[in-house]
Amino acid sequence: MKRCRIKKAIIPAAGLGTRFLPATIAQPKEMLVVVDKPVIQYVVEEAVAAGITEILIITGRSKRAVEDHFDPPFELENLLEAKGKTELLQEVRQIANLAKIQFTRQRRQLGLADAIYQGKSFVGADSFVVLLGDTIIDSNGCDPCLSEMIEIFNETDKSVVATEYVQNPADVSRYGIIDPGENKSQKTSAGVKYLDVHDLVEKPAAARAPSRLAVASRYLFAPAIFGYIERTKPGKGGEIQITDSMRMLAKKEGLYAYEINGQRYDIGNKIDYIKTNIDFALKNPETGQAIRSHLESILNQAG
Protein backbone atom coordinates (compact mmCIF):
# COMPACT_ATOMS: atom_id res chain seq x y z
CA MET A 1 0.00 0.00 0.00
CA LYS A 2 1.36 3.43 -0.96
CA ARG A 3 1.91 5.59 2.09
CA CYS A 4 0.61 9.17 2.24
CA ARG A 5 3.29 11.83 2.15
CA ILE A 6 3.82 14.03 5.19
CA LYS A 7 1.98 17.32 4.78
CA LYS A 8 1.63 18.73 8.32
CA ALA A 9 4.17 20.54 10.47
CA ILE A 10 4.21 21.90 14.01
CA ILE A 11 6.54 24.82 14.76
CA PRO A 12 6.97 25.52 18.49
CA ALA A 13 7.61 29.26 18.93
CA ALA A 14 6.39 30.01 22.44
CA GLY A 15 9.72 30.54 24.22
CA LEU A 16 10.30 33.81 26.06
CA GLY A 17 13.69 34.57 24.48
CA THR A 18 15.26 35.70 27.76
CA ARG A 19 18.80 35.39 26.38
CA PHE A 20 18.00 38.23 23.97
CA LEU A 21 16.64 40.72 26.49
CA PRO A 22 16.03 43.61 26.18
CA ALA A 23 15.49 43.05 22.43
CA THR A 24 12.72 40.52 23.14
CA ILE A 25 10.71 42.54 25.67
CA ALA A 26 8.14 43.37 22.98
CA GLN A 27 9.46 41.34 20.02
CA PRO A 28 9.40 37.53 19.80
CA LYS A 29 12.86 36.05 19.28
CA GLU A 30 11.44 34.19 16.26
CA MET A 31 10.87 37.61 14.66
CA LEU A 32 14.52 38.63 14.97
CA VAL A 33 15.72 39.43 11.45
CA VAL A 34 18.43 37.50 9.61
CA VAL A 35 19.52 39.88 6.82
CA ASP A 36 16.08 40.68 5.39
CA LYS A 37 13.46 38.39 6.92
CA PRO A 38 12.61 36.99 10.35
CA VAL A 39 13.90 33.64 11.56
CA ILE A 40 10.39 32.13 11.63
CA GLN A 41 9.95 32.78 7.89
CA TYR A 42 13.12 30.81 7.09
CA VAL A 43 11.69 27.93 9.13
CA VAL A 44 8.33 28.03 7.37
CA GLU A 45 10.05 28.17 3.96
CA GLU A 46 12.14 25.13 4.91
CA ALA A 47 8.96 23.18 5.69
CA VAL A 48 7.29 24.27 2.45
CA ALA A 49 10.38 23.24 0.44
CA ALA A 50 9.89 19.70 1.77
CA GLY A 51 6.26 19.58 0.58
CA ILE A 52 4.51 20.65 3.78
CA THR A 53 1.18 22.36 3.08
CA GLU A 54 -0.35 22.77 6.57
CA ILE A 55 1.50 24.38 9.47
CA LEU A 56 0.56 24.97 13.09
CA ILE A 57 2.72 27.54 14.90
CA ILE A 58 2.65 27.25 18.70
CA THR A 59 2.89 30.74 20.17
CA GLY A 60 2.48 32.35 23.57
CA ARG A 61 1.67 35.71 25.08
CA SER A 62 3.28 38.71 23.35
CA LYS A 63 3.77 36.66 20.16
CA ARG A 64 1.08 38.38 18.10
CA ALA A 65 3.78 39.73 15.76
CA VAL A 66 4.35 36.18 14.46
CA GLU A 67 0.70 35.89 13.43
CA ASP A 68 0.69 39.36 11.91
CA HIS A 69 3.78 38.59 9.82
CA PHE A 70 2.01 35.79 7.94
CA ASP A 71 -1.10 37.93 7.42
CA PRO A 72 0.22 41.14 5.85
CA PRO A 73 -2.26 44.05 5.97
CA PHE A 74 -4.03 44.92 2.73
CA GLU A 75 -3.13 48.58 3.37
CA LEU A 76 0.54 47.66 2.88
CA GLU A 77 -0.26 45.80 -0.34
CA ASN A 78 -2.26 48.76 -1.62
CA LEU A 79 0.56 51.15 -0.79
CA LEU A 80 3.19 49.06 -2.56
CA GLU A 81 0.92 48.65 -5.58
CA ALA A 82 0.21 52.38 -5.75
CA LYS A 83 3.95 53.15 -5.64
CA GLY A 84 4.70 50.60 -8.35
CA LYS A 85 6.92 48.51 -6.08
CA THR A 86 5.91 45.27 -7.76
CA GLU A 87 8.82 43.13 -6.55
CA LEU A 88 8.20 44.02 -2.91
CA LEU A 89 4.46 43.53 -3.41
CA GLN A 90 5.09 40.04 -4.78
CA GLU A 91 7.33 39.19 -1.80
CA VAL A 92 4.67 40.32 0.66
CA ARG A 93 1.96 38.32 -1.09
CA GLN A 94 4.13 35.21 -1.19
CA ILE A 95 4.49 35.30 2.60
CA ALA A 96 0.71 35.02 3.01
CA ASN A 97 0.53 32.16 0.51
CA LEU A 98 3.44 30.00 1.68
CA ALA A 99 1.13 27.42 3.27
CA LYS A 100 -2.08 27.08 5.23
CA ILE A 101 -0.85 28.45 8.57
CA GLN A 102 -2.72 28.22 11.85
CA PHE A 103 -1.80 29.37 15.35
CA THR A 104 -2.48 28.19 18.88
CA ARG A 105 -1.09 29.23 22.26
CA GLN A 106 0.90 27.29 24.79
CA ARG A 107 -0.56 28.95 27.86
CA ARG A 108 2.18 27.84 30.26
CA GLN A 109 5.87 27.17 29.59
CA LEU A 110 5.87 23.44 30.32
CA GLY A 111 8.56 22.27 27.93
CA LEU A 112 8.94 21.24 24.29
CA ALA A 113 6.89 18.07 24.65
CA ASP A 114 3.97 20.09 26.00
CA ALA A 115 4.31 22.59 23.13
CA ILE A 116 4.15 19.77 20.59
CA TYR A 117 1.16 18.29 22.44
CA GLN A 118 -0.79 21.49 21.73
CA GLY A 119 -0.93 20.27 18.12
CA LYS A 120 -2.65 16.96 18.86
CA SER A 121 -6.04 17.94 17.40
CA PHE A 122 -4.36 19.64 14.42
CA VAL A 123 -2.42 16.47 13.61
CA GLY A 124 -5.28 14.01 14.12
CA ALA A 125 -4.31 10.60 12.73
CA ASP A 126 -1.53 11.97 10.50
CA SER A 127 2.22 11.75 10.92
CA PHE A 128 3.93 15.13 11.04
CA VAL A 129 7.20 17.02 11.28
CA VAL A 130 8.36 19.38 14.03
CA LEU A 131 10.70 22.30 13.33
CA LEU A 132 11.93 24.44 16.20
CA GLY A 133 11.08 28.05 15.46
CA ASP A 134 14.46 29.49 16.47
CA THR A 135 16.67 27.23 14.35
CA ILE A 136 17.42 27.44 10.63
CA ILE A 137 18.84 24.53 8.65
CA ASP A 138 20.46 25.54 5.37
CA SER A 139 20.84 22.50 3.12
CA ASN A 140 23.38 24.33 0.93
CA GLY A 141 21.81 23.25 -2.35
CA CYS A 142 21.27 19.61 -1.29
CA ASP A 143 17.87 18.01 -0.74
CA PRO A 144 16.19 19.59 2.30
CA CYS A 145 16.88 17.52 5.40
CA LEU A 146 13.13 17.24 6.01
CA SER A 147 12.71 15.67 2.56
CA GLU A 148 15.29 13.03 3.42
CA MET A 149 13.68 12.39 6.81
CA ILE A 150 10.34 11.92 5.06
CA GLU A 151 12.00 9.47 2.67
CA ILE A 152 13.24 7.41 5.62
CA PHE A 153 9.77 7.42 7.14
CA ASN A 154 8.13 6.44 3.85
CA GLU A 155 10.33 3.33 3.64
CA THR A 156 10.31 2.33 7.30
CA ASP A 157 7.11 3.68 8.91
CA LYS A 158 9.27 4.72 11.90
CA SER A 159 9.64 8.13 13.51
CA VAL A 160 12.86 9.99 12.69
CA VAL A 161 14.97 12.52 14.59
CA ALA A 162 17.53 14.77 12.90
CA THR A 163 21.02 14.79 14.38
CA GLU A 164 24.22 16.76 13.95
CA TYR A 165 27.77 15.54 14.59
CA VAL A 166 29.36 17.51 17.45
CA GLN A 167 32.84 18.50 16.35
CA ASN A 168 34.19 19.35 19.81
CA PRO A 169 33.75 16.42 22.27
CA ALA A 170 33.51 18.87 25.17
CA ASP A 171 30.31 20.31 23.66
CA VAL A 172 28.26 17.09 23.87
CA SER A 173 27.17 18.06 27.39
CA ARG A 174 25.08 20.87 25.83
CA TYR A 175 22.80 18.54 23.87
CA GLY A 176 20.56 15.52 23.85
CA ILE A 177 22.77 12.74 22.45
CA ILE A 178 21.78 9.67 20.46
CA ASP A 179 22.85 6.25 21.71
CA PRO A 180 22.94 3.99 18.64
CA GLY A 181 24.11 0.98 20.67
CA GLU A 182 25.76 -1.57 18.38
CA ASN A 183 23.51 -0.69 15.45
CA LYS A 184 25.01 -0.22 11.99
CA SER A 185 23.85 2.50 9.64
CA GLN A 186 21.30 1.63 6.97
CA LYS A 187 20.28 3.30 3.70
CA THR A 188 17.03 3.99 1.92
CA SER A 189 16.64 2.91 -1.70
CA ALA A 190 17.82 6.41 -2.70
CA GLY A 191 20.90 6.18 -0.48
CA VAL A 192 19.85 8.28 2.53
CA LYS A 193 21.65 6.98 5.63
CA TYR A 194 19.98 6.43 8.99
CA LEU A 195 20.62 4.68 12.31
CA ASP A 196 18.49 2.80 14.82
CA VAL A 197 18.20 4.75 18.06
CA HIS A 198 18.89 2.49 21.04
CA ASP A 199 18.41 5.29 23.57
CA LEU A 200 18.82 9.04 24.12
CA VAL A 201 20.86 10.72 26.84
CA GLU A 202 20.19 14.32 27.87
CA LYS A 203 23.36 16.43 28.21
CA PRO A 204 25.83 13.67 29.14
CA ALA A 205 29.35 14.36 30.37
CA ALA A 206 31.82 14.04 27.49
CA ALA A 207 33.40 10.90 28.97
CA ARG A 208 30.03 9.16 29.21
CA ALA A 209 28.50 10.24 25.89
CA PRO A 210 27.39 7.22 23.84
CA SER A 211 28.10 9.09 20.58
CA ARG A 212 28.66 12.59 19.24
CA LEU A 213 25.34 12.75 17.41
CA ALA A 214 23.25 15.54 18.93
CA VAL A 215 19.51 16.02 18.44
CA ALA A 216 19.25 18.81 15.86
CA SER A 217 15.88 20.60 16.14
CA ARG A 218 13.95 18.61 13.50
CA TYR A 219 11.67 15.65 14.18
CA LEU A 220 9.25 13.45 12.27
CA PHE A 221 6.70 11.71 14.45
CA ALA A 222 3.88 9.26 14.00
CA PRO A 223 0.83 10.42 16.02
CA ALA A 224 1.65 7.73 18.61
CA ILE A 225 4.11 10.24 20.11
CA PHE A 226 1.21 11.99 21.84
CA GLY A 227 0.52 8.88 23.94
CA TYR A 228 4.14 8.88 25.10
CA ILE A 229 4.00 12.60 25.89
CA GLU A 230 0.95 11.91 28.07
CA ARG A 231 2.99 9.35 30.01
CA THR A 232 6.07 11.55 30.38
CA LYS A 233 6.60 12.84 33.90
CA PRO A 234 7.63 16.47 34.36
CA GLY A 235 11.30 17.02 35.06
CA LYS A 236 13.34 20.02 36.16
CA GLY A 237 11.24 23.15 36.48
CA GLY A 238 8.07 21.15 35.90
CA GLU A 239 8.81 20.89 32.18
CA ILE A 240 7.93 17.86 30.05
CA GLN A 241 10.95 16.97 27.93
CA ILE A 242 10.49 15.53 24.45
CA THR A 243 13.70 13.54 24.94
CA ASP A 244 11.96 11.49 27.66
CA SER A 245 8.96 10.86 25.39
CA MET A 246 11.27 9.82 22.54
CA ARG A 247 13.10 7.36 24.80
CA MET A 248 9.82 5.51 25.36
CA LEU A 249 8.97 5.72 21.67
CA ALA A 250 12.36 4.28 20.69
CA LYS A 251 12.01 1.34 23.06
CA LYS A 252 8.40 0.49 22.22
CA GLU A 253 8.03 1.30 18.53
CA GLY A 254 11.44 2.15 17.17
CA LEU A 255 13.07 5.44 16.23
CA TYR A 256 15.65 6.32 13.59
CA ALA A 257 18.36 8.99 13.60
CA TYR A 258 19.29 10.95 10.51
CA GLU A 259 22.40 13.13 10.27
CA ILE A 260 21.57 16.45 8.60
CA ASN A 261 23.19 17.23 5.26
CA GLY A 262 23.52 20.99 5.74
CA GLN A 263 24.38 23.72 8.22
CA ARG A 264 22.33 24.23 11.37
CA TYR A 265 21.98 27.78 12.67
CA ASP A 266 20.76 28.05 16.26
CA ILE A 267 19.38 31.54 16.88
CA GLY A 268 19.06 30.85 20.60
CA ASN A 269 21.95 33.07 21.70
CA LYS A 270 23.56 36.35 20.66
CA ILE A 271 26.85 35.00 19.33
CA ASP A 272 25.24 32.40 17.07
CA TYR A 273 22.66 34.95 15.92
CA ILE A 274 25.41 37.35 14.82
CA LYS A 275 27.31 34.53 13.08
CA THR A 276 24.11 33.53 11.28
CA ASN A 277 23.60 37.07 10.01
CA ILE A 278 27.17 37.20 8.72
CA ASP A 279 26.89 33.85 6.92
CA PHE A 280 23.54 34.67 5.34
CA ALA A 281 24.68 38.18 4.38
CA LEU A 282 27.70 36.69 2.61
CA LYS A 283 25.46 34.27 0.69
CA ASN A 284 22.97 36.96 -0.29
CA PRO A 285 23.72 38.37 -3.78
CA GLU A 286 22.44 41.78 -2.71
CA THR A 287 24.73 42.10 0.31
CA GLY A 288 27.50 39.53 -0.15
CA GLN A 289 30.21 41.61 -1.81
CA ALA A 290 29.77 44.65 0.44
CA ILE A 291 29.87 42.55 3.63
CA ARG A 292 32.88 40.58 2.40
CA SER A 293 34.78 43.80 1.68
CA HIS A 294 33.81 45.18 5.10
CA LEU A 295 35.04 42.05 6.91
CA GLU A 296 38.31 42.08 4.96
CA SER A 297 38.81 45.73 5.89
CA ILE A 298 38.27 44.97 9.58
CA LEU A 299 40.69 42.03 9.48
CA ASN A 300 43.33 44.08 7.65
CA GLN A 301 43.10 46.84 10.26
CA ALA A 302 43.40 44.28 13.06
CA GLY A 303 46.23 42.68 11.25
FENDA-V266550 format. One record per helix or strand. SS is the DSSP state (helix for helix, strand for strand). FROM is the first residue (numbers start at 1). LEN is the number of residues. If there is no record, write none. Layout:
SS | FROM | LEN
SS | FROM | LEN
//
This chain:
strand | 8 | 5
helix | 18 | 3
helix | 29 | 3
strand | 33 | 2
strand | 37 | 2
helix | 39 | 11
strand | 54 | 6
helix | 64 | 6
helix | 74 | 9
helix | 86 | 11
strand | 100 | 6
helix | 112 | 6
helix | 120 | 4
strand | 128 | 4
strand | 135 | 4
helix | 145 | 12
strand | 159 | 7
helix | 169 | 6
strand | 176 | 4
strand | 186 | 2
strand | 193 | 4
strand | 199 | 4
helix | 206 | 3
strand | 213 | 9
helix | 225 | 6
helix | 236 | 3
helix | 242 | 11
strand | 255 | 5
strand | 263 | 4
helix | 270 | 14
helix | 288 | 15
//
